[in-house]
Amino acid sequence: MKPVFEKIVGQESVKKLLAHALQQRAYSHAYLFEGPTGLGKEALAREFAAAILCPSENPPCHTCHSCHQVAAGTHPELRIIQPEDPEKDTSVSVEVIRTMIKDIYLKPYQGDWKVYIIPRAEILTFQAQNALLKTLEEPPDHAVIMLTSSQPEKLLPTVLSRCQKANFRPVKRERIEKWLQEMYNLPQKQAYALAAYANGTPDRAVKMLESESHRQQIQLFLTLTDTLSEGRLSPLLEAGEFLQQDKQKTLEVLSMWQAWIRDLQVISLGGEESLLIHQDQLERLTQQSARLTTRGYPQAQAILEEAREDLINYGNLAFVSEMVLVNLHKCLMPGT
Ligand SMILES: [Zn+2]
């Protein structure tokens, strides 16, 4: 039998829980998918919804009318609860929940079930949560409600206690690597590097893979490491300007640096190729390593860690980005 929910990597215990419910066609009235962002909570909620609504024997079949409707976002019995104006509103109002409640008590029009997904449930106002509570206490038999949240502590304890919890956890690197190879047909070395960047969050790897700007970012980053190893400070600062686009990007580049320096350390210690994160960049790493001061590596890691904290806490983006490069240059170039 084909495994269910294969689109989502990891989260075996959650998948097991849901697969069991599917097998029995017996669902909790409310689920809470909780855990850090980027682990596929909403994607799995949609897959589970597709499975509940799919009439085939091995749901979700991805081939029937119902599954197509779910994929196209047009299934009449699947509602995604969002702010009234998702572009502007940062919370889900009580009115939105009241409309949902009116709808939930109507019998399904197609099939036996109605499914409601509330992504990022922490953005429900307290009033909205209270309104939802009554329905969670006495839901109609045909309804399944799924909440997803990375900040469940912002939900009322009474809401939490009425949901069956499904905990999402960071995914092991090896698992992400294998999944990237299978799902995206990636060569092993590239899958390995992406899985390392993903740092437990498969979404990060997928975003990098799918976005052109991420590919450019990697190219720019590689150029930056070359410029650093050639010891030219002002071209380095110029090349480093892409670090200053926004805080999130800069944090990403900092973790790219940390992975890179780690690889340089592995090379300088004569470690095996299989220990490298950037196995596809072995030649580049070896050349750079020959030019850099190996004893500066631990200090370089400390500089990067400090910059990360500065940036998260209060740091001025342009200043931190520039200082990182100046300091890396200082501690990694021989004779500076
Ligand atoms: Zn189907």
Boltz pocket constraint, residues with backbone or C-beta under 6 A from the ligand:
constraints:
  - pocket:
      binder: B
      contacts: [[A, 50], [A, 54], [A, 55], [A, 56], [A, 59], [A, 60], [A, 61], [A, 62], [A, 63], [A, 64], [A, 65], [A, 66], [A, 67]]
      max_distance: 6.0
